[in-house]
Amino acid sequence: MSNKLFQGLIYQMKDAVSRTIGVIDEKGAVIACSQLTKIGEYQREIIEEVTYTFDTVVSSGYTYRPIGSHARIEYVVFVEGEDEESRSIAGLLSITLTNLKTLYDEKYDKASFIKNIILDNILPGDIYTKAKELHFDSEVNRCVYLIRFNSKTEVNPFDIVQNLFPDKNKDYCITISENEVVLVKELKFAVEQKNIEAIAKTIVDTASTEFYAKVSIGIGTIVTNVRDLAHSFKNAQVALEVGKVFDTDKNIIKYESLGIGRLIYQLPTTLCEMFLQEVFKRGSLESLDRETLMTIQAFFDNNLNVSETSRKLFVHRNTLVYRLDKIRKLTGLDLREFDHAITFKVALMVKKYLISKPTKF
């Protein structure tokens, strides 16, 4: 935010307000004031007090009011006087400067630029022009994280993520909805590109241990050009949605690791229903009890190895063979044959998809 912009507004208001008014930044420096000699002074103790209370503070003949949030106060406005009129002026000044800052950010802020890209609110041809205007490096490896807070917290989700990635010239945090925050992470080094899941784990662990919040994160693909951030964001959205269906036990889902679930999720439900009817005898899939389904899953998890599966299930090898024969008689598919196993695996995923999303147009 430009200090000149604040000073320009304060100067215009000087004649309308008969008191000294001004703005202090987060470091405690007076950056704008109707009394020019005060610019450059430091009032760190006021910043500490306002940060602690996050409310109007009256001290040494002045009234102070914060601009920002509990997690991070960006500015503090001050008005000469300790009476009710001073409070009113401070309140109006706070509202005016907040709106001015919002308008400024929408035009000049890099985070707003990124938000317009990922939400497709900017024409592709305008992206490079705007990037050049903002001195934004458009040829850097970046990855989009879509962070969904599944439980309410006392602290704003945006503030939680922003505090973890405070470098605003490198990483960009954007609020998408009340419970969703996007992190556009710059990945300049090869080690960062290899550890994109570790970055997500840091967010999940911090949200859980420090703020008692349950978080799910969808990780998009790494892109090398700023114009492709919208694509990475859409991939992160797909990762979260597909993860809700096929990886319910995971809270970090990487788009590139979705596998066949990504293809199934894009199929129309009518086609999925036809597939199940063709693969299974009528009612055969529904006839499989919980123990049998657990056996099937264990068999898949152990790469169709009968000996290893029986060991993991703590059953005799012959018992497992008997169960597999029973499955073959019920469904017509022998899981010991690779082609049959693939068909069965896909069919179970299709069934899970239909249960989670009964209608899709």
Buried (B, 14 or more C-beta within 10 A) or exposed (E): BEEEBBBEBBEEBBEEBEBBBBBBBBEBBBBBBBBEEBBEEEBEEBBEBBBEEEEBBBBEEBBBBBBBBEBBBBBBBBBBBBEEBBBEBBBBBBEEBBEBBEEBBEEBBBBBBBBBBBEEEBEEEEBBEBBEEBEBEBEBBBBBBBBBBEEEBEBBBBBBBBBBBEEEEBBBBBBBEEBBBBBBBBBEEEEBEEBBBEBBEEBBEBBBEEBEBEBBBBBBBBBEBBBBBBBBBBBBBBBBBBBBBBBEEEBBBBBEBBEEBBEBBEBEBEEBEEBBEEBBEEEBBEEBEEEBEEBBEBBBEBEBEBEBBBEBBEBEEEEBEEBBEEBBEBBEBBBBEEEBBEBBBBBBBBBBBBEEBEEEE
